[in-house]
């Protein structure tokens, strides 16, 4: 790992940072504004075709003011029709540190004390937008001026967007990558050209090909360094892969006085470093190309290499560009990646903001890209309800209030079950304690897929983790259920009666559920004793999930009993089966466990009496 990668710098140290994005009447997003709270990492989840990619595009459009990228077509208007009462609007709130505009534009957040500049872009018709700033002194959107003035200056005071689409033409994507790295190399060999002096340029007119070879030779160290830097980043996702830059200086030398001017004149090859075949990028798979693209962007940003400003640009603008932070807008990073590469890509993306210079916004359909054990992640569910697209923040670390133990448990659970985060994507949620309940419910759901198609069974793998998951689901503010084993207040260990550690977690589960918002409807059920004893009437010491499946496959009454339990967890108005207790205090739970134990003793005594008679 390079020194730059090891350097951790706070994101807000003197650099602007995105705080909030509000989108209205843009593509599939209608009159109901979609508000996106921004963090170091923002993960957008939700069904297909609900506007997640449009959210990425919206920020890119706003940051492209002054170029063709900010021009909207009629198809970008809602329904492809221009209605004056529903015109596209993109609003951006930026936290600023240095290079603040005038005081009239600066709003101080009452909670965080952050200085925030609010801007919005509107389109009255297809074409370029109108930008406005919010005047905090007059409490209106100003018409006479805008923060920071001209677009090219204003853009330097906001994070620079880098968008990587889900699907792009291989040739176009390859050209973008080659152009990025060509610009880097042009800047690094610029000093070589200047040192060559006037005589060298005269000589260049006579022997272009010879000089180009000389420059390549003198620049080989810079080229190899860039190859190594990009290869190191790429290998974090594709181990063993390397990148080679081939300037092809010998081609068309007689008609080209500018080194590396033509993108098509340079090639970037990629493949496995050890005895591997290197091929051009357009022949690589989509996953490799997309990973290389954001690896290249990361390398450029972290080494502070810039293309430079155009002639006549202001000095302060150039300085702003050199220190400008970046936003990676990544659409479905899991596409076309091997499962191992998905995990590595997730790790790399979550670590990227640690450089202090990046924010990341990704859309995903993969639970593997959700890591709630991190403290820098906001998860937003984008969905369409009654024809309206909405964005709901379903996870923000400072609101969920996870402690170190919670993070440790969730991290371990994510390692054991990378699909556990599926519940973030929507649906009806049930938290269960262990593998047996999970397996039993999954079997019933598989037999009746039409009834249970939107149900998520969340396997906690222990009572302690149930508490952590409850904290997260409370943040959703929606309906969910919890099923756990009651266990007993005491247990036998080495012939001695001791307090049962599992019983203490019952109190923690109950306390966590009581901390839910008033909008959240929760049902808490305990299987008296444990799952097998409560619903199958037996104690099982091994192969519990397999044993449950056998019972459900061959015993219709037990199948119906567990199905009744599942239905009661989904519909809180339904009565749970015998063996399940809906409890509202630890005293009630303890009393019912004692009653159940007495019944078992009586039953056992009756059996002994019958045996004696027989």
Secondary structure as GFF3:
##gff-version 3
##sequence-region A 1 614
A	DSSP	alpha_helix	3	6	.	.	.	ID=ss1
A	DSSP	beta_strand	17	24	.	.	.	ID=ss2
A	DSSP	beta_strand	34	37	.	.	.	ID=ss3
A	DSSP	beta_strand	41	45	.	.	.	ID=ss4
A	DSSP	alpha_helix	52	62	.	.	.	ID=ss5
A	DSSP	three_ten_helix	68	70	.	.	.	ID=ss6
A	DSSP	three_ten_helix	74	76	.	.	.	ID=ss7
A	DSSP	three_ten_helix	78	80	.	.	.	ID=ss8
A	DSSP	beta_strand	89	95	.	.	.	ID=ss9
A	DSSP	three_ten_helix	103	105	.	.	.	ID=ss10
A	DSSP	beta_strand	106	108	.	.	.	ID=ss11
A	DSSP	beta_strand	115	122	.	.	.	ID=ss12
A	DSSP	beta_strand	130	135	.	.	.	ID=ss13
A	DSSP	beta_strand	140	141	.	.	.	ID=ss14
A	DSSP	alpha_helix	151	155	.	.	.	ID=ss15
A	DSSP	beta_strand	160	164	.	.	.	ID=ss16
A	DSSP	alpha_helix	170	206	.	.	.	ID=ss17
A	DSSP	alpha_helix	208	235	.	.	.	ID=ss18
A	DSSP	beta_strand	241	246	.	.	.	ID=ss19
A	DSSP	three_ten_helix	253	255	.	.	.	ID=ss20
A	DSSP	three_ten_helix	263	265	.	.	.	ID=ss21
A	DSSP	beta_strand	267	272	.	.	.	ID=ss22
A	DSSP	beta_strand	279	280	.	.	.	ID=ss23
A	DSSP	three_ten_helix	281	283	.	.	.	ID=ss24
A	DSSP	alpha_helix	286	302	.	.	.	ID=ss25
A	DSSP	alpha_helix	315	322	.	.	.	ID=ss26
A	DSSP	beta_strand	326	331	.	.	.	ID=ss27
A	DSSP	alpha_helix	339	352	.	.	.	ID=ss28
A	DSSP	three_ten_helix	353	355	.	.	.	ID=ss29
A	DSSP	beta_strand	358	363	.	.	.	ID=ss30
A	DSSP	three_ten_helix	367	369	.	.	.	ID=ss31
A	DSSP	beta_strand	377	385	.	.	.	ID=ss32
A	DSSP	beta_strand	388	396	.	.	.	ID=ss33
A	DSSP	alpha_helix	397	400	.	.	.	ID=ss34
A	DSSP	alpha_helix	404	416	.	.	.	ID=ss35
A	DSSP	three_ten_helix	420	425	.	.	.	ID=ss36
A	DSSP	beta_strand	428	432	.	.	.	ID=ss37
A	DSSP	alpha_helix	435	447	.	.	.	ID=ss38
A	DSSP	beta_strand	455	459	.	.	.	ID=ss39
A	DSSP	alpha_helix	463	476	.	.	.	ID=ss40
A	DSSP	beta_strand	480	485	.	.	.	ID=ss41
A	DSSP	beta_strand	490	493	.	.	.	ID=ss42
A	DSSP	beta_strand	496	499	.	.	.	ID=ss43
A	DSSP	alpha_helix	501	514	.	.	.	ID=ss44
A	DSSP	beta_strand	522	527	.	.	.	ID=ss45
A	DSSP	alpha_helix	531	536	.	.	.	ID=ss46
A	DSSP	alpha_helix	544	554	.	.	.	ID=ss47
A	DSSP	alpha_helix	556	570	.	.	.	ID=ss48
A	DSSP	beta_strand	580	582	.	.	.	ID=ss49
A	DSSP	alpha_helix	586	613	.	.	.	ID=ss50
###
